[in-house]
Amino acid sequence: MDATTTLVTVAAVLAAALFAVAAWVLVRLVRARRGLRRAGLPTGPRWVFWGAIAYFVLPADVMPDPVYLDDIGVLLLALRSLRRAPDRAGTVN
């Protein structure tokens, strides 16, 4: 194998690994929202959940699609906001 083939192979494996991590975070986000809804707890703003999913699915990204780091970041922020929604609902202003 020449250097170009090796580089392309490494880049493809890295892109596949990043996509797998992004898909795993997406599944966690969906499961967290589903679990909160089943428990009757607030899930936070709907637009955060659907915005994160749209950002993951739509081809327009901040970074090119083989690099899923921005998608992972958006999904993690949405997951964090879902997990904090029950805590905020328990506090009285």
N, CA, C and O atoms as a GROMACS GRO file, in nm:
protein
  372
    1MET      N    1   0.084  -0.118   0.000
    1MET     CA    2   0.000   0.000   0.000
    1MET      C    3   0.088   0.124   0.000
    1MET      O    4   0.193   0.130   0.065
    2ASP      N    5   0.044   0.222  -0.074
    2ASP     CA    6   0.119   0.346  -0.074
    2ASP      C    7   0.066   0.439   0.035
    2ASP      O    8  -0.031   0.406   0.103
    3ALA      N    9   0.129   0.553   0.052
    3ALA     CA   10   0.095   0.646   0.160
    3ALA      C   11  -0.046   0.703   0.145
    3ALA      O   12  -0.115   0.725   0.244
    4THR      N   13  -0.087   0.728   0.022
    4THR     CA   14  -0.220   0.784   0.000
    4THR      C   15  -0.329   0.685   0.041
    4THR      O   16  -0.427   0.724   0.105
    5THR      N   17  -0.313   0.560   0.007
    5THR     CA   18  -0.411   0.459   0.044
    5THR      C   19  -0.418   0.443   0.195
    5THR      O   20  -0.527   0.429   0.252
    6THR      N   21  -0.304   0.446   0.260
    6THR     CA   22  -0.301   0.436   0.406
    6THR      C   23  -0.371   0.555   0.470
    6THR      O   24  -0.448   0.539   0.564
    7LEU      N   25  -0.344   0.674   0.419
    7LEU     CA   26  -0.406   0.795   0.472
    7LEU      C   27  -0.558   0.792   0.454
    7LEU      O   28  -0.632   0.827   0.546
    8VAL      N   29  -0.604   0.752   0.339
    8VAL     CA   30  -0.748   0.744   0.313
    8VAL      C   31  -0.813   0.639   0.404
    8VAL      O   32  -0.923   0.660   0.454
    9THR      N   33  -0.746   0.527   0.424
    9THR     CA   34  -0.798   0.422   0.511
    9THR      C   35  -0.809   0.470   0.654
    9THR      O   36  -0.910   0.447   0.720
   10VAL      N   37  -0.706   0.536   0.704
   10VAL     CA   38  -0.708   0.588   0.841
   10VAL      C   39  -0.818   0.694   0.856
   10VAL      O   40  -0.889   0.695   0.956
   11ALA      N   41  -0.832   0.781   0.758
   11ALA     CA   42  -0.936   0.884   0.763
   11ALA      C   43  -1.075   0.821   0.762
   11ALA      O   44  -1.164   0.868   0.833
   12ALA      N   45  -1.095   0.717   0.683
   12ALA     CA   46  -1.226   0.650   0.678
   12ALA      C   47  -1.258   0.581   0.810
   12ALA      O   48  -1.371   0.586   0.857
   13VAL      N   49  -1.158   0.517   0.871
   13VAL     CA   50  -1.180   0.451   1.000
   13VAL      C   51  -1.210   0.555   1.108
   13VAL      O   52  -1.298   0.534   1.191
   14LEU      N   53  -1.139   0.666   1.107
   14LEU     CA   54  -1.164   0.772   1.204
   14LEU      C   55  -1.303   0.832   1.186
   14LEU      O   56  -1.373   0.856   1.285
   15ALA      N   57  -1.344   0.855   1.062
   15ALA     CA   58  -1.478   0.909   1.035
   15ALA      C   59  -1.586   0.811   1.081
   15ALA      O   60  -1.687   0.853   1.136
   16ALA      N   61  -1.565   0.682   1.058
   16ALA     CA   62  -1.662   0.581   1.102
   16ALA      C   63  -1.670   0.576   1.254
   16ALA      O   64  -1.778   0.560   1.310
   17ALA      N   65  -1.556   0.588   1.321
   17ALA     CA   66  -1.556   0.588   1.468
   17ALA      C   67  -1.628   0.710   1.523
   17ALA      O   68  -1.705   0.699   1.618
   18LEU      N   69  -1.604   0.826   1.465
   18LEU     CA   70  -1.672   0.948   1.510
   18LEU      C   71  -1.822   0.939   1.484
   18LEU      O   72  -1.902   0.984   1.566
   19PHE      N   73  -1.861   0.882   1.371
   19PHE     CA   74  -2.003   0.864   1.344
   19PHE      C   75  -2.066   0.770   1.445
   19PHE      O   76  -2.179   0.793   1.489
   20ALA      N   77  -1.996   0.664   1.483
   20ALA     CA   78  -2.048   0.570   1.582
   20ALA      C   79  -2.069   0.639   1.717
   20ALA      O   80  -2.169   0.615   1.785
   21VAL      N   81  -1.976   0.724   1.756
   21VAL     CA   82  -1.990   0.799   1.882
   21VAL      C   83  -2.109   0.894   1.873
   21VAL      O   84  -2.188   0.903   1.967
   22ALA      N   85  -2.123   0.964   1.761
   22ALA     CA   86  -2.235   1.056   1.744
   22ALA      C   87  -2.368   0.982   1.747
   22ALA      O   88  -2.464   1.029   1.808
   23ALA      N   89  -2.375   0.866   1.683
   23ALA     CA   90  -2.499   0.787   1.684
   23ALA      C   91  -2.529   0.738   1.825
   23ALA      O   92  -2.646   0.735   1.864
   24TRP      N   93  -2.428   0.699   1.901
   24TRP     CA   94  -2.447   0.654   2.039
   24TRP      C   95  -2.502   0.768   2.126
   24TRP      O   96  -2.591   0.746   2.208
   25VAL      N   97  -2.448   0.889   2.109
   25VAL     CA   98  -2.498   1.004   2.185
   25VAL      C   99  -2.641   1.036   2.144
   25VAL      O  100  -2.723   1.072   2.228
   26LEU      N  101  -2.672   1.025   2.016
   26LEU     CA  102  -2.809   1.047   1.969
   26LEU      C  103  -2.906   0.949   2.034
   26LEU      O  104  -3.014   0.989   2.077
   27VAL      N  105  -2.868   0.823   2.041
   27VAL     CA  106  -2.953   0.722   2.105
   27VAL      C  107  -2.971   0.755   2.253
   27VAL      O  108  -3.082   0.742   2.306
   28ARG      N  109  -2.866   0.798   2.320
   28ARG     CA  110  -2.877   0.836   2.462
   28ARG      C  111  -2.971   0.954   2.480
   28ARG      O  112  -3.048   0.958   2.575
   29LEU      N  113  -2.965   1.051   2.388
   29LEU     CA  114  -3.052   1.167   2.394
   29LEU      C  115  -3.198   1.126   2.381
   29LEU      O  116  -3.283   1.171   2.458
   30VAL      N  117  -3.227   1.043   2.284
   30VAL     CA  118  -3.365   0.997   2.262
   30VAL      C  119  -3.414   0.917   2.383
   30VAL      O  120  -3.528   0.935   2.427
   31ARG      N  121  -3.330   0.829   2.436
   31ARG     CA  122  -3.370   0.749   2.553
   31ARG      C  123  -3.390   0.835   2.676
   31ARG      O  124  -3.482   0.810   2.755
   32ALA      N  125  -3.307   0.936   2.695
   32ALA     CA  126  -3.323   1.024   2.811
   32ALA      C  127  -3.455   1.100   2.802
   32ALA      O  128  -3.526   1.112   2.902
   33ARG      N  129  -3.486   1.151   2.685
   33ARG     CA  130  -3.612   1.225   2.669
   33ARG      C  131  -3.731   1.132   2.690
   33ARG      O  132  -3.828   1.170   2.755
   34ARG      N  133  -3.724   1.012   2.635
   34ARG     CA  134  -3.832   0.916   2.650
   34ARG      C  135  -3.851   0.878   2.798
   34ARG      O  136  -3.963   0.868   2.847
   35GLY      N  137  -3.740   0.857   2.868
   35GLY     CA  138  -3.748   0.823   3.010
   35GLY      C  139  -3.806   0.935   3.094
   35GLY      O  140  -3.885   0.909   3.185
   36LEU      N  141  -3.769   1.057   3.065
   36LEU     CA  142  -3.824   1.171   3.138
   36LEU      C  143  -3.974   1.185   3.111
   36LEU      O  144  -4.051   1.213   3.203
   37ARG      N  145  -4.014   1.168   2.988
   37ARG     CA  146  -4.156   1.180   2.954
   37ARG      C  147  -4.238   1.070   3.020
   37ARG      O  148  -4.348   1.096   3.069
   38ARG      N  149  -4.186   0.947   3.023
   38ARG     CA  150  -4.258   0.836   3.088
   38ARG      C  151  -4.272   0.860   3.238
   38ARG      O  152  -4.373   0.822   3.298
   39ALA      N  153  -4.173   0.923   3.297
   39ALA     CA  154  -4.178   0.950   3.440
   39ALA      C  155  -4.262   1.073   3.473
   39ALA      O  156  -4.284   1.104   3.590
   40GLY      N  157  -4.310   1.141   3.371
   40GLY     CA  158  -4.392   1.260   3.391
   40GLY      C  159  -4.310   1.382   3.428
   40GLY      O  160  -4.365   1.480   3.481
   41LEU      N  161  -4.181   1.379   3.403
   41LEU     CA  162  -4.094   1.491   3.435
   41LEU      C  163  -4.079   1.582   3.314
   41LEU      O  164  -4.096   1.538   3.201
   42PRO      N  165  -4.049   1.709   3.338
   42PRO     CA  166  -4.030   1.800   3.224
   42PRO      C  167  -3.904   1.765   3.147
   42PRO      O  168  -3.805   1.719   3.205
   43THR      N  169  -3.909   1.786   3.018
   43THR     CA  170  -3.795   1.753   2.932
   43THR      C  171  -3.725   1.878   2.882
   43THR      O  172  -3.635   1.869   2.798
   44GLY      N  173  -3.762   1.992   2.931
   44GLY     CA  174  -3.700   2.115   2.884
   44GLY      C  175  -3.764   2.161   2.754
   44GLY      O  176  -3.863   2.104   2.709
   45PRO      N  177  -3.708   2.264   2.694
   45PRO     CA  178  -3.764   2.316   2.569
   45PRO      C  179  -3.758   2.212   2.458
   45PRO      O  180  -3.655   2.148   2.437
   46ARG      N  181  -3.868   2.196   2.388
   46ARG     CA  182  -3.874   2.100   2.277
   46ARG      C  183  -3.777   2.133   2.166
   46ARG      O  184  -3.723   2.044   2.101
   47TRP      N  185  -3.754   2.261   2.144
   47TRP     CA  186  -3.670   2.302   2.034
   47TRP      C  187  -3.526   2.256   2.053
   47TRP      O  188  -3.454   2.236   1.955
   48VAL      N  189  -3.481   2.240   2.178
   48VAL     CA  190  -3.345   2.193   2.202
   48VAL      C  191  -3.330   2.050   2.152
   48VAL      O  192  -3.232   2.017   2.084
   49PHE      N  193  -3.426   1.965   2.185
   49PHE     CA  194  -3.422   1.825   2.142
   49PHE      C  195  -3.430   1.814   1.991
   49PHE      O  196  -3.344   1.752   1.928
   50TRP      N  197  -3.532   1.876   1.932
   50TRP     CA  198  -3.551   1.864   1.788
   50TRP      C  199  -3.443   1.938   1.710
   50TRP      O  200  -3.406   1.896   1.601
   51GLY      N  201  -3.391   2.047   1.765
   51GLY     CA  202  -3.282   2.119   1.700
   51GLY      C  203  -3.155   2.036   1.694
   51GLY      O  204  -3.083   2.037   1.594
   52ALA      N  205  -3.127   1.963   1.802
   52ALA     CA  206  -3.008   1.877   1.804
   52ALA      C  207  -3.021   1.763   1.704
   52ALA      O  208  -2.925   1.729   1.635
   53ILE      N  209  -3.139   1.706   1.696
   53ILE     CA  210  -3.160   1.597   1.600
   53ILE      C  211  -3.151   1.650   1.457
   53ILE      O  212  -3.090   1.586   1.371
   54ALA      N  213  -3.210   1.766   1.431
   54ALA     CA  214  -3.202   1.825   1.297
   54ALA      C  215  -3.058   1.858   1.260
   54ALA      O  216  -3.017   1.837   1.146
   55TYR      N  217  -2.981   1.908   1.356
   55TYR     CA  218  -2.841   1.940   1.328
   55TYR      C  219  -2.762   1.815   1.293
   55TYR      O  220  -2.674   1.819   1.207
   56PHE      N  221  -2.794   1.704   1.359
   56PHE     CA  222  -2.724   1.578   1.331
   56PHE      C  223  -2.761   1.524   1.194
   56PHE      O  224  -2.675   1.472   1.123
   57VAL      N  225  -2.887   1.537   1.156
   57VAL     CA  226  -2.936   1.476   1.032
   57VAL      C  227  -2.909   1.564   0.909
   57VAL      O  228  -2.873   1.512   0.803
   58LEU      N  229  -2.926   1.694   0.922
   58LEU     CA  230  -2.913   1.782   0.806
   58LEU      C  231  -2.767   1.794   0.762
   58LEU      O  232  -2.676   1.790   0.845
   59PRO      N  233  -2.746   1.809   0.633
   59PRO     CA  234  -2.608   1.812   0.582
   59PRO      C  235  -2.535   1.944   0.608
   59PRO      O  236  -2.412   1.947   0.599
   60ALA      N  237  -2.605   2.051   0.639
   60ALA     CA  238  -2.540   2.180   0.664
   60ALA      C  239  -2.484   2.183   0.806
   60ALA      O  240  -2.560   2.184   0.903
   61ASP      N  241  -2.352   2.183   0.818
   61ASP     CA  242  -2.285   2.180   0.947
   61ASP      C  243  -2.181   2.291   0.954
   61ASP      O  244  -2.146   2.353   0.854
   62VAL      N  245  -2.132   2.314   1.075
   62VAL     CA  246  -2.022   2.407   1.093
   62VAL      C  247  -1.895   2.346   1.035
   62VAL      O  248  -1.814   2.415   0.973
   63MET      N  249  -1.879   2.215   1.057
   63MET     CA  250  -1.764   2.142   1.005
   63MET      C  251  -1.814   2.043   0.900
   63MET      O  252  -1.931   2.003   0.906
   64PRO      N  253  -1.732   2.003   0.806
   64PRO     CA  254  -1.776   1.904   0.707
   64PRO      C  255  -1.823   1.775   0.773
   64PRO      O  256  -1.775   1.740   0.881
   65ASP      N  257  -1.914   1.706   0.709
   65ASP     CA  258  -1.980   1.592   0.772
   65ASP      C  259  -1.890   1.474   0.809
   65ASP      O  260  -1.923   1.407   0.907
   66PRO      N  261  -1.781   1.443   0.741
   66PRO     CA  262  -1.699   1.332   0.791
   66PRO      C  263  -1.640   1.359   0.929
   66PRO      O  264  -1.596   1.266   0.997
   67VAL      N  265  -1.638   1.486   0.972
   67VAL     CA  266  -1.590   1.521   1.106
   67VAL      C  267  -1.713   1.549   1.192
   67VAL      O  268  -1.773   1.656   1.182
   68TYR      N  269  -1.750   1.453   1.275
   68TYR     CA  270  -1.873   1.462   1.353
   68TYR      C  271  -1.854   1.525   1.490
   68TYR      O  272  -1.940   1.512   1.576
   69LEU      N  273  -1.743   1.594   1.511
   69LEU     CA  274  -1.718   1.652   1.642
   69LEU      C  275  -1.821   1.760   1.677
   69LEU      O  276  -1.865   1.768   1.792
   70ASP      N  277  -1.860   1.841   1.581
   70ASP     CA  278  -1.961   1.944   1.610
   70ASP      C  279  -2.097   1.881   1.636
   70ASP      O  280  -2.172   1.929   1.721
   71ASP      N  281  -2.130   1.775   1.565
   71ASP     CA  282  -2.257   1.705   1.589
   71ASP      C  283  -2.258   1.644   1.730
   71ASP      O  284  -2.359   1.651   1.801
   72ILE      N  285  -2.147   1.584   1.769
   72ILE     CA  286  -2.137   1.526   1.902
   72ILE      C  287  -2.154   1.635   2.008
   72ILE      O  288  -2.222   1.614   2.108
   73GLY      N  289  -2.092   1.749   1.987
   73GLY     CA  290  -2.105   1.860   2.082
   73GLY      C  291  -2.247   1.909   2.096
   73GLY      O  292  -2.294   1.931   2.208
   74VAL      N  293  -2.317   1.926   1.986
   74VAL     CA  294  -2.457   1.971   1.990
   74VAL      C  295  -2.544   1.867   2.061
   74VAL      O  296  -2.629   1.903   2.142
   75LEU      N  297  -2.524   1.740   2.030
   75LEU     CA  298  -2.603   1.635   2.095
   75LEU      C  299  -2.574   1.628   2.245
   75LEU      O  300  -2.666   1.608   2.324
   76LEU      N  301  -2.449   1.644   2.284
   76LEU     CA  302  -2.415   1.643   2.426
   76LEU      C  303  -2.476   1.762   2.500
   76LEU      O  304  -2.521   1.748   2.614
   77LEU      N  305  -2.477   1.878   2.437
   77LEU     CA  306  -2.541   1.995   2.499
   77LEU      C  307  -2.691   1.973   2.517
   77LEU      O  308  -2.748   2.010   2.620
   78ALA      N  309  -2.755   1.913   2.418
   78ALA     CA  310  -2.898   1.884   2.429
   78ALA      C  311  -2.923   1.781   2.539
   78ALA      O  312  -3.018   1.794   2.615
   79LEU      N  313  -2.839   1.679   2.547
   79LEU     CA  314  -2.852   1.578   2.653
   79LEU      C  315  -2.834   1.641   2.790
   79LEU      O  316  -2.906   1.607   2.884
   80ARG      N  317  -2.740   1.730   2.801
   80ARG     CA  318  -2.718   1.801   2.928
   80ARG      C  319  -2.839   1.885   2.967
   80ARG      O  320  -2.878   1.888   3.083
   81SER      N  321  -2.898   1.953   2.870
   81SER     CA  322  -3.015   2.035   2.902
   81SER      C  323  -3.135   1.949   2.941
   81SER      O  324  -3.214   1.989   3.026
   82LEU      N  325  -3.149   1.830   2.880
   82LEU     CA  326  -3.257   1.740   2.920
   82LEU      C  327  -3.238   1.689   3.061
   82LEU      O  328  -3.334   1.679   3.138
   83ARG      N  329  -3.116   1.658   3.096
   83ARG     CA  330  -3.089   1.605   3.230
   83ARG      C  331  -3.105   1.712   3.337
   83ARG      O  332  -3.131   1.679   3.453
   84ARG      N  333  -3.089   1.838   3.303
   84ARG     CA  334  -3.104   1.946   3.400
   84ARG      C  335  -3.249   1.994   3.414
   84ARG      O  336  -3.283   2.062   3.510
   85ALA      N  337  -3.334   1.958   3.318
   85ALA     CA  338  -3.473   2.005   3.321
   85ALA      C  339  -3.546   1.960   3.447
   85ALA      O  340  -3.615   2.043   3.507
   86PRO      N  341  -3.536   1.834   3.492
   86PRO     CA  342  -3.604   1.796   3.615
   86PRO      C  343  -3.551   1.870   3.738
   86PRO      O  344  -3.627   1.898   3.831
   87ASP      N  345  -3.422   1.901   3.740
   87ASP     CA  346  -3.365   1.975   3.852
   87ASP      C  347  -3.423   2.116   3.859
   87ASP      O  348  -3.454   2.165   3.967
   88ARG      N  349  -3.437   2.180   3.744
   88ARG     CA  350  -3.493   2.315   3.740
   88ARG      C  351  -3.641   2.316   3.778
   88ARG      O  352  -3.690   2.412   3.837
   89ALA      N  353  -3.711   2.209   3.742
   89ALA     CA  354  -3.855   2.204   3.774
   89ALA      C  355  -3.877   2.190   3.924
   89ALA      O  356  -3.981   2.232   3.975
   90GLY      N  357  -3.781   2.132   3.994
   90GLY     CA  358  -3.795   2.113   4.138
   90GLY      C  359  -3.766   2.238   4.219
   90GLY      O  360  -3.802   2.244   4.337
   91THR      N  361  -3.702   2.337   4.159
   91THR     CA  362  -3.670   2.458   4.232
   91THR      C  363  -3.783   2.559   4.217
   91THR      O  364  -3.844   2.570   4.111
   92VAL      N  365  -3.809   2.631   4.324
   92VAL     CA  366  -3.914   2.733   4.323
   92VAL      C  367  -3.847   2.868   4.319
   92VAL      O  368  -3.759   2.897   4.400
   93ASN      N  369  -3.888   2.951   4.226
   93ASN     CA  370  -3.831   3.086   4.214
   93ASN      C  371  -3.899   3.181   4.305
   93ASN      O  372  -3.864   3.299   4.309
   0.00000   0.00000   0.00000
